Amino acid sequence: MINFLLLGLFLVVTFALWREGLWSSAIMLLNTLAAATFATAWYEAVVAFLIKRGLSSYDYLLDFLCIWGLFAIILLVLRETSDRVSRTKVRFRKPVELFGCPVVAAAAAWIVVCFTAATLHTAAVPRDLIQATPEARMFFGLAPDRCWLQWVRGSTLHGPFARPEHAFDKQADFIVRYATRRKQLESQPELRVRR
């Protein structure tokens, strides 16, 4: 089921960006990559902040809500900024537009699928709903979740914005850690909020 939802997401995003043209698709590709990378790298800090502020009873929901909330806010800010900075739409020759636009739109859609697949691990759902086992590969064996986690891990360890002491998923145990959390959630006697 998850595979078909991710495939549908890929097709919808590709089609939506394809209709906007090569220039808009290229800008959205960069905006999406930046927003998803920052959201993945920093959501744990936001969750830790919220837990310290008394929201510890929502800990199974906070990861998923924070990562998607950060992504949405950052993407909206980047989109608004890029729309204001780039008021003139660059026009490309027809062959470049025809061949480049679907490629760039599909690349942006792949980033969205990778990010979505990785964030599904943080969802407060039964363990087997996302993957049968933590070793299983999502999306018809392409493993977009693993691709995304490697990208974010690499970008937080190396590069101009790297902070190796606060690198994301240093032990490369993200999938196993969240599979264990979902298993613990299943074993809870009730899902009521603690008071």
N, C-alpha and C positions, 0 to 999 in steps of 0.2 A: 504494500500500500504506500509506504514512504517513498519507494522508488518512483511510483507513478505521480505522486504529488510533486516531487522534485523535478521530474520530467515536465510536468505541466507548468511549473514555475519557470523553468528554463525557456519553454516555448513562449509563454506570455511575455516575459521580460525581453526576449529577443525580438519578438514582433513589435512590441511597444517602442523599443529604441530604434528599430529598423525604420519605422515610419517617421521618426524625427530627423533622419538624415545623418550623414557621417560626422559633421561637426558636433552636433548635439550628443550623438552617441559617444564620441570620443571624450567629451567633457564629462558625461555621466559615468563613463568607464573609470576615469581618474577619481571622480568624486566618490563613487561606490567603493573603489579599492581603498582610498584613504579612510572613509567613514567606517568600513567594516574592519580594517586593520586596527584603527584606534579603539573602536568599541571592544574588540576582542582582547586587546592588550591591556585595557584599563578598567574593564567592568569589575574585576575582582576588588580593586581599590574602592570603587563605589559601593559594592556590597559590604565590604568591611566597615566603611563609614556608616552605612545605614544600620548595620547590626549593632555598632557601638551606640547608636541613637535610639535603641530600644525596639528594633524590628526583628530581633532574633527569632521570634516565633514564625516568621515568614521565610526562614532561610532556604527552604526548598523552592520557593517561588522567586526569590530575589535575583538569583543568577540569571535566569531566563528573562525576567522583566528588565533588569539593568542592562544586559547586553543589547537587547532590542531597543530599549529606550535611548541608550547612548548612540546606537547606530542611526536611529531616526532623527535625533537632534543634530548630530554632526552632519548627516547627509542633507538635512534641510538648510543648515547654515552654509555648507559648501555650495549647495545648488544656488541659493540666493546670492552668495558672493560671486560665484562664477557667472551668473546671469547679469549681475550689475557690472562686472569687469569686462565681460565679453558681450557687449551689446550688438556688435556686428557679426553676423553669421558668415563664416568663411565658405565660399562656394568652391567646389572641386569640379574638375572635368567629369563628364558623364561616366566614362569607364571606371575612373577611380571611385566615384560615388557608388556605382553599381556593384563593384566587387569589394570595396572597402567597408561599406556600411554593414552588410550582414556579418562580416568577420568581426568588426568592432562590437556590434550589438551582441553577437554570440559570446564574445570574450567577457563583456559586462554581465551577461546572463550567467555565465559560468562562475564568476565571482560571487554573484548572489546565491547561486546553488551551493557553492562551497561554504559560504558563510552560514547559510540556513542549515545545511547538514551538520556543521559543527555545533551550532547553537541548539539543535534538537537534543543533543546529549545533556544539556543543562535543564531541559524541561522536566517538570514534576509529573512524570507519567510512568507506568510500569516499565521495568527494565527491558523486557523483551519487545516492547512496542517499537523501539528505535532500531535495535539490532538483536538478533537471536543470541549472539555472544559478543563480547567486546572485540574479539579477533575478526569478526565478520566484516566484510567490505560493503559499504552502502552504494546505492545508485548503480546497480548492475555491475558491480565489481570495480567501478572507477574510483571509489573512495574519495569523494570530494571533501569530506570532513577531515581526512588525514592530510590531504593536500593543503587545506586551509591552515590547519594547526602547524604544519611544517613551515608555511610561509610566515605566520605570525611569530613563531618561535625564532626563526632566522632573522626576521626584521627587528626583533627586540634584543637579539644578541649581537648583531653586527649592523653597521650602517650609520648614517648620520644622526638618527634619533635613538640609537641603541642605549639601553641602560642595563648592562649585563647583570648587575646586582639585583635588579628587579625584572629579569627576563620572564617572559610568559612561558609557562609549562616547561621549566628547565629539565625536569626528570622525564619528560615525554610520557606522562601517565594520565593525561587529560581524559581519554576515553575510558580507561579502566577506573579512574577515580569517580567519574560521574555514573558509570554503570553500577559501582558499589553504592553510591548515594541513592540511586533509583531503587536498588534492591532493599536498602534500609527503609526507604519510604514505603515500599510494599509491605514491609513487616510491621509498620506502625499500626497499633490497634485502631486508631481513629485519626482522621485528618483535620481535626478541629484545631483552631489556634489556641496556643497556651496562654493563660491569663496570669 
